[in-house]
Amino acid sequence: MEWWVMAFDRFTLLRPSGLTKRRLLAALFATCLALPVGAKGTNTETQVPGTSPTITDYILWYRNYDSPAVKALVELALDKTPEYGAYRLIRSSEMGQGRALRELAKGDTKVVDIINVATSPQREQSLLSVPIPIDGGLLGFRVCVVNKENRKRFSRVHSLIDFQQQRFRIGQGLHWPDTDILRANGVSVVTSARFEILFRMLDNDRFDCFARGVNEVLFDLERLKDAGMVVEPYLLFGYPMPSYLFAGPNNIVVAHRLQLGLERAIQDDSFAGYLATYYLEAIERLRLNERTVLMLKNPYLTEDSEPIARRALESLRRRIERAKPLTSALRP
């Protein structure tokens, strides 16, 4: 079996049977009674006999749309559910994560329909989550983007206590769940409401490490094109933090379509192919098995998400620790 399927560990046996235990059960019967073509999305057109099929527009948060991996996964889920009708994926206007989540919670589909972010109890309460970690748990493994001249400073860190005693500061988004997780583990955090500003803050030494997910850091640096910033080669932070797709609280059909599409992709192994295409290179290039792993606790997971996140994280950690060398262990 391919490593990325093993890492995922067929977590569908553990996760809730629907979008959430509380919400989907109430709506599932109604959802299953009718074919959901023309259900709530954005700017759904009315089909006239003899014309082209109905097309439903879905607005994806701009940072997700600009991420090849996230955009490809949303398209995969939508492509796997043709019975819901044709679709068009649209880039949202540029806005911070906090505003995007607020707009999604309001249910204003003229602004945003779908967003991918790390989960939290508040987000699962106010939105409809699709409880499938889109990256197999990789977001919970994070490396440090640093100014090039500072990368060797982290070679003396061998434990979380070492990191704390050297008073390293980590930069994170104001509304990111990571911020609270890091602070709960005694790590000093500097925040900004805008993702792009964090790179400027790092450049100005406002903090020492911009912690980014293994699944996203290479894409970040490729877009940044700043030779003065690199991934330091010594540390790997790990904590259970699944990354979900979210829809608005009343947009049950969109959330159900996304979940059904991902379930079908898992069953036919196209999800495994997706993970290999977008994340295998990053795992190899970052040499995760050569790094000191600093495992942190996440006290903010819901009862539904905790077993999903922990199983994905532990599975990936075991494979990283056993990899000798990493490339040979991770290849099929």
FENGIGI-V141667 format. One record per residue. RES is the residue in three letters. PHI is phi as a letter, one per 20 degrees, with the letter a starting at -180 (999 if undefined). PSI is psi in whole degrees, -180 to 180 (none if undefined). Layout:
RES_PHI_PSI + RES_PHI_PSI
This chain:
MET_999_140 + GLU_f_149 + TRP_f_-36 + TRP_f_-27 + VAL_f_-41 + MET_f_-42 + ALA_f_-37 + PHE_f_-26 + ASP_l_28 + ARG_l_48 + PHE_g_-7 + THR_f_-20 + LEU_f_-22 + LEU_d_-31 + ARG_f_164 + PRO_f_155 + SER_f_-11 + GLY_c_-165 + LEU_g_-49 + THR_b_159 + LYS_f_-31 + ARG_e_-36 + ARG_e_-42 + LEU_f_-36 + LEU_g_-35 + ALA_f_-27 + ALA_d_-9 + LEU_f_-41 + PHE_f_-46 + ALA_f_-37 + THR_f_-38 + CYS_e_-14 + LEU_f_-29 + ALA_c_149 + LEU_f_127 + PRO_e_29 + VAL_f_135 + GLY_m_9 + ALA_f_174 + LYS_f_116 + GLY_c_-131 + THR_c_131 + ASN_l_46 + THR_f_128 + GLU_e_156 + THR_e_129 + GLN_e_133 + VAL_d_136 + PRO_g_133 + GLY_n_-2 + THR_d_-178 + SER_f_158 + PRO_f_159 + THR_g_138 + ILE_c_127 + THR_d_128 + ASP_e_133 + TYR_d_124 + ILE_e_118 + LEU_d_134 + TRP_g_137 + TYR_g_-37 + ARG_f_-34 + ASN_f_-41 + TYR_f_-38 + ASP_f_-13 + SER_e_114 + PRO_g_-38 + ALA_f_-48 + VAL_f_-44 + LYS_g_-42 + ALA_f_-37 + LEU_f_-42 + VAL_f_-43 + GLU_f_-38 + LEU_f_-47 + ALA_f_-42 + LEU_f_-37 + ASP_f_-28 + LYS_f_-4 + THR_c_62 + PRO_f_-21 + GLU_f_-16 + TYR_e_-7 + GLY_o_169 + ALA_f_157 + TYR_b_164 + ARG_c_126 + LEU_e_129 + ILE_c_142 + ARG_f_131 + SER_f_167 + SER_f_160 + GLU_f_126 + MET_b_155 + GLY_f_164 + GLN_f_-41 + GLY_g_-47 + ARG_f_-41 + ALA_g_-42 + LEU_f_-38 + ARG_f_-42 + GLU_f_-40 + LEU_f_-41 + ALA_f_-31 + LYS_f_-19 + GLY_m_22 + ASP_e_96 + THR_f_-1 + LYS_f_-10 + VAL_d_-53 + VAL_b_141 + ASP_d_-35 + ILE_c_139 + ILE_b_145 + ASN_d_118 + VAL_b_169 + ALA_f_146 + THR_e_161 + SER_b_161 + PRO_g_-41 + GLN_f_-41 + ARG_f_-40 + GLU_f_-24 + GLN_f_-39 + SER_e_-15 + LEU_c_173 + LEU_e_116 + SER_e_149 + VAL_d_98 + PRO_f_61 + ILE_c_113 + PRO_g_116 + ILE_f_-17 + ASP_d_16 + GLY_m_15 + GLY_o_1 + LEU_f_-28 + LEU_f_-27 + GLY_f_-8 + PHE_d_122 + ARG_c_143 + VAL_d_167 + CYS_e_124 + VAL_e_128 + VAL_c_164 + ASN_f_136 + LYS_g_-40 + GLU_f_-12 + ASN_d_1 + ARG_f_-29 + LYS_f_-11 + ARG_f_-27 + PHE_e_-4 + SER_f_-19 + ARG_e_1 + VAL_e_122 + HIS_c_-1 + SER_b_168 + LEU_f_-35 + ILE_f_-42 + ASP_g_-44 + PHE_f_-42 + GLN_f_-43 + GLN_f_-30 + GLN_e_2 + ARG_l_40 + PHE_f_142 + ARG_d_139 + ILE_d_136 + GLY_e_136 + GLN_b_165 + GLY_f_145 + LEU_g_-38 + HIS_d_8 + TRP_f_139 + PRO_g_-28 + ASP_g_-35 + THR_g_-49 + ASP_f_-37 + ILE_f_-47 + LEU_f_-44 + ARG_f_-36 + ALA_f_-22 + ASN_e_16 + GLY_m_21 + VAL_e_136 + SER_f_130 + VAL_c_136 + VAL_d_135 + THR_c_160 + SER_b_149 + ALA_f_-20 + ARG_d_128 + PHE_g_-47 + GLU_f_-33 + ILE_f_-27 + LEU_f_-35 + PHE_f_-38 + ARG_f_-38 + MET_f_-40 + LEU_f_-45 + ASP_g_-31 + ASN_e_14 + ASP_l_34 + ARG_f_-24 + PHE_b_175 + ASP_d_-29 + CYS_b_127 + PHE_e_102 + ALA_f_121 + ARG_c_150 + GLY_f_146 + VAL_g_-32 + ASN_f_-8 + GLU_c_-16 + VAL_f_-39 + LEU_f_-38 + PHE_f_-42 + ASP_g_-50 + LEU_f_-34 + GLU_f_-41 + ARG_f_-34 + LEU_f_-40 + LYS_l_47 + ASP_d_106 + ALA_f_-14 + GLY_e_-6 + MET_d_135 + VAL_b_168 + VAL_e_120 + GLU_f_148 + PRO_e_8 + TYR_d_-32 + LEU_d_152 + LEU_b_112 + PHE_e_141 + GLY_c_130 + TYR_b_149 + PRO_f_116 + MET_b_87 + PRO_f_148 + SER_d_118 + TYR_d_162 + LEU_e_142 + PHE_c_145 + ALA_c_169 + GLY_f_159 + PRO_f_-24 + ASN_d_3 + ASN_e_60 + ILE_f_-39 + VAL_f_-41 + VAL_f_-47 + ALA_f_-41 + HIS_f_-39 + ARG_f_-44 + LEU_f_-44 + GLN_f_-44 + LEU_f_-41 + GLY_f_-43 + LEU_f_-38 + GLU_f_-42 + ARG_f_-38 + ALA_f_-36 + ILE_f_-43 + GLN_f_-37 + ASP_e_10 + ASP_m_7 + SER_f_-25 + PHE_f_-39 + ALA_f_-43 + GLY_f_-37 + TYR_f_-48 + LEU_g_-42 + ALA_f_-42 + THR_f_-41 + TYR_d_-17 + TYR_c_-18 + LEU_f_-43 + GLU_f_-42 + ALA_f_-43 + ILE_f_-39 + GLU_f_-47 + ARG_f_-31 + LEU_e_-5 + ARG_l_58 + LEU_f_-34 + ASN_f_-12 + GLU_e_1 + ARG_e_155 + THR_f_121 + VAL_e_122 + LEU_d_103 + MET_e_128 + LEU_d_160 + LYS_e_146 + ASN_d_99 + PRO_e_7 + TYR_d_16 + LEU_e_146 + THR_f_168 + GLU_f_-33 + ASP_f_-41 + SER_e_-23 + GLU_g_-50 + PRO_f_-33 + ILE_f_-51 + ALA_f_-45 + ARG_f_-40 + ARG_f_-43 + ALA_f_-43 + LEU_f_-47 + GLU_f_-38 + SER_f_-46 + LEU_f_-40 + ARG_f_-43 + ARG_f_-41 + ARG_f_-34 + ILE_f_-44 + GLU_f_-31 + ARG_e_-13 + ALA_f_117 + LYS_b_94 + PRO_f_173 + LEU_f_-43 + THR_f_-41 + SER_f_-31 + ALA_f_-29 + LEU_e_-17 + ARG_f_145 + PRO_g_none
